[in-house]
């Protein structure tokens, strides 16, 4: 899973979708961690809205979007 995320993140960086200094390997590990966290929280009964908010925060973190950027 990390390798697939890393390849996609590298593609995004190389095509200007992410900042040039983005580290695909590190961001792939974050993406995997977010997915695992969502799975655990879902099984624990966390509400869908909270899971969606966590997923959005993870995507924003990976994409370099601050909470003030929207």
Protein Blocks (a to p, Z undefined) as FASTA:
>chain_A
ZZmmmmmmmmmmmnopacfklcfklmmmmmmmmmmmmmmmmmnopafklmmmmmmmmmmm
mnopafklZZ
